[in-house]
């Protein structure tokens, strides 16, 4: 295929703007999938994706498209001297991307492998906050943006108003904005023609001294934008070929890791993996490496020829974990299985990180970093489903910097990206600073001089009539409101700064509730600021449960303890003995509930006789209950840990 007939593009949009439905219609029109195999969300192959109706993993697909009529000369159509029918065929390489802000790292990887993007905006909702974030990433990569309004068949569609928002956002001509309906297919054929016209053809990144592109033989540079693991075939890398050509059986090299391997198979996505004779410049496809060792393949690495290695591309910025949680196997014997499962999962989702840790009461496990609460929930659910593991998951937390009292050691702060401590604390200060990932290891209040926590910069887009409700919500979550600007038709943009701790405290769901689902949010990590927080422990049967410990605002400690104790009481199954569930913070018990034990009438089999016989049995039962209360331990089921982690359950 001539490189001039290849178009690489992605679809970027806010969650639930019809991205997967539009991709379905494209696959139908291009006959990429047989009609009998067609289903809704065909590119969402993961069971969790189909259940929740969201895209979690990016999915590449190759489509062959022949425009119904020859395109005007000079508008993307390449005249063919041969006049053969196949000369009018275009290869469209689409990468379907997630829309939720927790998976923005997936989007950033996809954008590196394409030349253009369809910016899909729901005509019933308008431009959303996450749309702005994703658009900024696409512009930074220099991609051609094609604005498209979806759901134009809906009776709630506000086409003219949303068009005005897009014109203001992109500073473009209103005629450049396309209208489609993923449900009915209206406008999709025209959109495919515009992709051929507007998206630039791929170009080589290698130029010789004379400005010429080198021949494909013996030259190769391909960017790894994703990969997965197969038990039988090892690591399968997803690549975009920028220069040269690769065939099955060639000796290739990972430029960064320096690992040599043989291409056992190369192919394209239709959307299932389809073997091909070769992959050449401009194409998107996969390579079966046969490598089964972890840590060899990495997103952002460059694949090149072993005999003629070329310099690597600039890689991707490593994702910075936002939320931390510890994961322990319910059965200590499953530790090795959990370690293997996390390694395999890391091969399909490189955005989460993990390292080994141990706890006195929970045993050996792993401290894992995630990009957000939804990301955490998806990973833990995949561990449970795909690897059949019973897990104990601690309450999610963020990273705190704790300045300790009475220490002569030099204070050390991490200087990673924006997580930098205030300069005022750095001057003439020789006390020790400790980084705390897990709430269970958060020091007691008496040993703390000061605590620093990360803040975030939020951008909220909402209809004007909900601003009052949102302001009250921001006050409850310690938010500092900045500028408020009008955005499009009767909508406003609110700039806010708030603690990351408060953002993770069910802020997303509460914002949707107070704005009737019309509010949207995007955020980025800001600087570290001093925090007024303490550790809240939950005590079950006089024993602290580390998985339930959390760091809360001192002002809300009593309220948080009351909620947590009440929730645990409703979730915990009754035991053979009566037990107390208590919340402890600020050095004292501030909330308590009693869970009654199960009762049994030990005299029910007796039909009369001396009353002292019944009294002896009841006294024996009483002593047994007392002994059980002193020595017995409460076995907390796995689903209780999961439900305590989720808000609203």
N, C-alpha and C positions, 0 to 999 in steps of 0.2 A: 504494500500500500504506500502510495506517495505521501510523504509527510505533509504535503499541502492539503491533503484530504482528511487530516486528523484534527479533531477538536477535543480538548480536555477541559472539562468544566465541573463545577460542583453546585449544589443547591444549598444555600445558607438561609436560615430563617429562625424565628422564635419558635419555641415549642408549641405544637398544635396549630400551626399555620397551614397545614395541608401539604407538607413537603413529601412525605411518603406516598400520599395519594397521587400527587403529580408525577412522581417517579413511576408509579404503576401505569399511568396512561401513556407515558413515553415508551415503556416496554411493550405495551400493546400496539401502539402505532408503528413501531419499528419491527414488530414481529420477533422480538428477542426471545420471548417466552411463548410457547404454544398456548392456545386459548384454553385447552383442557387442563393445563397446569397453572393457569392464572388464579391468583387469590389476592385478597387485600393485604397491604403491607408486605409485598412479596420480598422486598429487600431486607425486611426485619426478620432475620432468620432465627434469632434467639427467642426461646420460649418466653422469657421475661419481657422482651420488647413487645411481643404480640399481646401479652396479658395486660400490660400497662398502656399500650398504645403510644409508646414513645420510642425513639431511636436512641440506642445506647452506644453501639459500635458503628463506625463508618463502614460503608459497603460499596466497593467499586463495581461497576458493570460496564461492559462494552456493547454498544449498539451499532448496527449497520443501518444507515438512513439514506434513502434516495429521495431528494426533494421532488414533489409531484410535478413541478414545472421548472425548467432551467432558470436559475437565478440570473439576474442581470449581470452583464460582464462588469467586473470591477467591484462586485459586492460579495465576494467570497467564492464564487464559482470559478473553478480552474478549467479553462477550455482545453479539451482533449484533442490532440491531432489524430488519434486513431479512430475516434468516433464510436468506440465500443460502449455497450450499455453500462458495463461495470465502472466506467470512468466517472460516472456521475454519483457513485456511492461514496458516502462519507462515514468515517469511523468516529463515533461520539463516545468518548470515555467519560462516564459520569461517576462522581463520588458522592454518595448520599451521606450527609453528615447529621449528627445529633443537634437538637435545638436547645436543650436545657443548659443553663450556665455552668453546671457542674462538669459538663463534658466539653467545655470550650477548648480544652487541650486537643481533643480529637479533631475538632474543626481546624485548629491551627496547623495540624499535620497534613490534613487534606488539602489545604490551600497552597501548600508548598509544591504540590504535584500537578497543579492545573494552571491554565492561562486566563480563565474567566470564571465568573460566578453568577448564578441566577439569584438575585436578592428577592426572596419570596415574602410578600407582606399580605396578611389577611385583610381583605377589604371590609370585614365586619369589625375588626379591632384596631387597625391602623398600625403605625410604627410603634414597636415595643422597645423597652430599654435594652434587652439582649440583642435586638437587631442592630442598635448603634454600636455595641461592643464588637459584634461579628463583622460588621461593615468596616470598622476601623482596622481590623486585622487584615481584611481582604485588600483594602487600599494600601496598607503598609507593604504588602507583597506585590503591589503594582498590577493587580488583576483588573480585567475588563468587567465592569458591573452591568448586568442586564436587569433593570427593575421590573418586577412582575407583581400584579395584584391577583390574589387567588380568591376562590369562593364567590365569584361574581354572580353566581346563580342564586345565592342566598337572598331571601327577602330583607335581611338585615344589612346587606352590603351598602357601604357609604363610598361609592367609587370616586365621586368628584372630590369629596373632602379628603379622602386618603391620598388621592393623586396630588393634591396641594401639599400634603405633608411630605410626600416623596420628592416633589420638585424642590421644596425648601431644603430637604436633607441632602440631595445629590446635586442641586443646582443644575438640573437637566431640563430638557424640553419635554413638556407633557406628552407629546406624540411618541417619545421613546419608551414610555411605560406601556407594557403589554398587559392584557387582561386574559385570565384563564380560569377554568373551572376543572379541578381535578376530578370531581364527581361525575360530571357529564362529558368531559373531554373537550369542551369548547375552548378554542384558542391554543390548544397544545400543539397542533400541527404547525401553526404560525410561529409558535415559540421555538420549535426545532429549527425552522428555517432561519430565524433570527440568530440562533446560536451559531449556525454555520456562517452567517454573514458577519456577526459582530465579534465573536471570540477569535483572537489571533491564532494563526497556525503555530505549531511548535517550532522552536528554533534551536539550533545547536549552541551549547555554551562554550564550545572550543573553537577558536579561530587561529589559523596559522598566521605567520608573520605578514603574509600578503593579504590577510583578511579573508582567506578561503577556509571553507569547512573541510576538515580532513575526511578521507574515505572511511567507511564504516568498518572495513576489515581490520582486525587487530586492535580496535579502539573500543572502549566501553566505559561509560559512567552512568550509573543508575542510582537514584535516591530511594532509600528504604523509608516508606511512610507508614508502614504497619507490618505486623507479622502475627502468625499464630503457630500453635504447636500440634503436631500429630504424633500419636504413639508409634505409628508405623513408619512415617516418612520424615520425622524430625521437624525442625523449624522450616516453615514455609513463609518466605518473605514477600511482601507486596511492594512492588517497585514501580517507579516512573523512570523510563529510559530517556535520558537527555541526550546522550551521545553514543554513537556506535550501534552495535548489534550483538546479541547473545543467542547461542543455540544450545540444545541439549548436549551434555557430555563435556562442555568446556570447563577448564580449570579457572575458577574465579576467586576473588579475594575481597574480604571485608577490609576496606581501607583503614578504618579507625582501629578495630580490634586486631587486625593483622592475621586473621584466620583464613586459611586456604580451604576451599571446598569445590566439589564437582556439582554442576547443575544436573541433578537427576531428571528434572523435568521443567520445562517452561511452558507458560500458557497464559490465557486471558480469562476474564470473568464474564459468563453469559447467562445469568449471574453466577452459576456454579462454575467451578474450576474446569476449564476446557483446554487440554493440551494443544500446543501449537509447535510448528517447526522452529520458529525463532521469535524473538522480540527485538524490534528495531527502534531507532530514535523517534521520540514522540509518543510511544505507546505506553500503556499501563498494563501490568500483568503480574504474574507471580513466578517465583523460582522455588523449587523443592531442593533444599540444601542437604538433607540427610543428617544434619547436625543435631545431636540430642543433648549436648552439654549446655547448661544455662550460662547466661552472661556473654555469649558470643555475639548474637545478633542484637542490635539496638536500633531504635527509631532514630532516623537522622544520619545513620551511617551511609557510606557510599560503596557500591559494588563495582569493581573494576576488573580488568583482565589480570591474571596472575603473572603472565609473561611480560605484560606491558602496563604496569600500574600507573594510574593517573592520580592527580591530587584529589583529595576528598572535598565534597561540598561543605559549606558551612552548615553545621548541624542545627537541631532544634534547641530552643531554650528548655532546660529541664523544668518540669512542673514543680511548683512549690506546694507541699501539702498544707492544707488549711485546717483540717479536722483530724484528730488522732483518737484511736481507740485500740485497746489491747484485745487480742483474740487468743483464747485458751481452749484446748480440747477438753471436752467434758470428762473423757477417760484419758488419764495420763499416758496410756499405752498408744494413743493415737497421735502423739506429738510428731513422730517421724512422718506419718501420713499427712498431717497438717502442713508440715514444712514442704513436702513434695507438692502438695496441692497449691500452696501459695506460689511456688516456683513456676508451676504450669500456668496459673492464672496470670502471673506477671508477664508471661509470653503473649497473652492476648490483651492485656491492659497495662501498658507501661506507665500509666499515670499514677498508680498507687505504689507505695513503697512499704517495706517491712524489715524489721530486724528483731533478733531474738531477745527475749527478756524473761525474767523469772519473778514469781511472786510467792511469798511464804505460804499463803493459803490456797492460791489457784495453781501453783506449780509452774511448769515451763510453758511459755507461749510466745507470742509475737506482738510487738508494738507496730501498728500499721498506720500509715498516713494516707489521707484521702483528700480529694478536691472539694468535697462538700458532703452534706448529709445524705443526699440522694445517692451519690457515688458510694458512700459507706454502706448504705442499705443494699445497693445492687451487688456489691462485692460479697458481703456476708451471705446474701441470698444465693448467689452462685456457688459459694463454698458448700452451702448446705445441700443444694440440688445436684450440682454436677459431680461432687466428690463424696456425697452421702456422709457428711461429718456432723457430729453433735458438738456444738460450740458454746462457750461462755464468752459473751461480748461485753466489755466494760462500757460504762456511760461515755459517750463521745466527749472529747475535750479539745482545747486548743493549747498552744505553747505559751507558757508564762516564764518571765524572767523574775526570779525571786532574789532580792538582796538580803542576805542573812546578817544577823547581829553577831557581835563578838567573834570576829574572824580577822586575822591579820593577813590572810592570803590576798593576793592581788585580784581585783574584780575583773572578770572577763566577760565581754558581751559578744555574741555572734554578729558578724557583719555580713549577713546573707541577704542580698536584694534590699528590700525596704525594711526588713526587720532590724532596725538599728535603735539602740537605747537613746534616750534624750541626753544631749551633751552635758546638761547641768549635773547629771548624776555621775558623769565620767571624771569630772575634775576633782582632784585631791581626795579621791575615795579609794581606800585600800581594803574595803570589806569584800567578802566573797559573794559572787552572783551565781545562782544555780538555775539551769534551764530545766523546767518541769513539763514533761509531756503527759504524765498520767496523774489524775486527781488523787489517787491513793498515795502518791509520793509527795503531795503538796505539804510543805512543812506546817507545823502547828503555829498558831498566831503569835505565841510568845517568842518564837525564834525569828520572826520576820521583821525586817526594818522597812522594806517597801516591796511592792509587786508591780511589774510592768506587763501589759498585755497589748496585743496588736489591735489596731483600729482599722476600719475599712471605710472607703469612700463609696457611697451609694449614689445611684442615679435612678430615681423613680419617675415613671410616666403614668399619669392618671387623669381621668376626667375631672374638671374643676370642682364639680359638686361633692367629690369625695375627699377634698383636701382637709376639711375639718376633722373627719374621722382619722385620716392618716396622721395628722399632726398629734392627736392624742395618743395614737399607737407609737409614734416616734418618741414622745415624752416617756411613755411606759418602758421603752427599750433604751433609754439614756441617749437618744439621738440628738445631735447638734445640727439644726437646719441651716443651710447656707442659702444660695440663690434659688429663687423660684421664677421660672420663665414660662411664658405661653408657648405652646408647641402645637401647631396645626389647629384644627377646628375644635375649640372648647376643651383643650387638654393642656396640661401643664407638666413641666419637668422640674422636679425637686432635687436639689443636691444636698446630701446629708452625710455626716460623719458619725459613726457609732462604733462601740466595741464589737469586735468579731464575736465575742462571747454572746452578746445579745442577738446578733444576726442569726446565730445557730439555735437560739431559743425560740424556735417555731415562728420566726418572723415572716417567712415566706407565706405560710398558710394563713397567718393572721392578716397580712396585707391583702391577700386574695379575698378574705372574708369581709373586711371593712370596705373594700372597693368593689364589692359584688363581682369579683373576678376580672375587673377591667384594669387593675393596677399591675404594672410590670416593673421588674427590678434588674439591675446589673450592678456589679461591684468589683472593686480592686483593692488589694491589700495596701494599707497605708503605714504610718509610723507606729512605734511603740509609745504607749502612754502609761502613766501611773494608774493603778487600779485599786479599788476598795473592795477586795474579795476575800472569801474564806472557804475552807473545805467543809463540805457537808457529807457526813457518813450516815449510812443506814445500818442499824444494828438489828439483827434477827436472832432471837433466842440468846441474847447477851454476847453475840459474836458479830464483829464488823464484817460486812460482805464487801470486799474490795471492788467488785464489779459495779456496785451501785454508788460508789463515792463520786462526788462531783464538786466543781468549784463554782460558787454562786456569789452574787453581790451580797455584802453584809446587810444592806438595807432590805433585801428580799429573802434573807436566810430563813426566817420563821415561815413565811409564805411558801417557799420552795420545799421546806421540810414537811410541812403539813400536806402539800400536794403529793410528794413522793411517798410518804408513809401511807396515806389513804389509797393511793394507786396500788402500792405493793400489797396492802391488805386485801384488796379486791382480786388481785391476780394469784396470790399464793394459795395453793391448795391446803385444806385443813390437815393438821397433823394428829398424831395419836395423843399429844399432850398440848396444853394451853401454852402459848408463847406470846412474847411481846415484840412488837415491831416499833423501833424508835429512830428518830432523827436527831443526830448530834452535830452541833456546830457552835463556834465561839466558846468552846470549853464546857458546854453543858447540853443536857437533853432538852430539846425545844419542841418535840412533837412525839406522841406515843399512841399506839393502838394495841389492843389485845385481840389475838386471834384464838377463838375458842377451840379446844381440842375435840376430837371425835369421841362420842360417848357410847357406852355399851352397858346394858343392864346385865350384870353377871349373875343375877339371881332369877333370871327369867325362866330357867328350867326347873325351878323349885316350886312345888305345889303344897305349900304349907309347912308344918313342922315348927320346931322351936325358932323364935326370932333371932336367937344368938347365932344360928348357922348362917343366916343372911348377913348379919353384922360382921362376922369373920371374913366372909368373901368380899364385902365392900371395903373393909379395912385393908385387906390384902391388895385389892385393886388400887386403893389410895396410895399405898406405899410404892406400888409398881409405877404409878403415874409420877410420883415425886422423884423416884430414881431415874425414870426416863427423862424427866425435865432437866435433871442435873447432868446427865451423861449423853442424852440424845442429841443428834445433829439434824438440822433441817436440810433435806435434799431439794434444792430449787430446780424445777424443770427448765429445759432450754428455752421454751417459748416465753417463759416469764422474763428472761434476760432480754429477748428480742422486743417484747411489748413494752418493757420499761425504757428501752432505748428510743422507741418511737413516740412521738407526741400524739396526743389525742386518743390513745388506746387505754 
